[in-house]
Amino acid sequence: MRYTTSTLLVLSLLSATPCVAKPTGDGWYRNLGEAQRVARDTGRPMFIVFRCET
């Protein structure tokens, strides 16, 4: 049950990402799909930060 809940939580967070494709001036991507593509193309690892802005 716990594994199913965790999986659903991760999938819901992934589907809620904003649709901004370019990195900001600080080099962070706001779109997970674009960041995955760049990481795959460059061979670099990803560092993912989940946070809530108000």
PyMOL commands that set and color helices and strands:
alter all, ss='L'
color gray80, all
select helices_A, chain A and resi 2-15+32-42
alter helices_A, ss='H'
color red, helices_A
deselect
rebuild
show_as cartoon
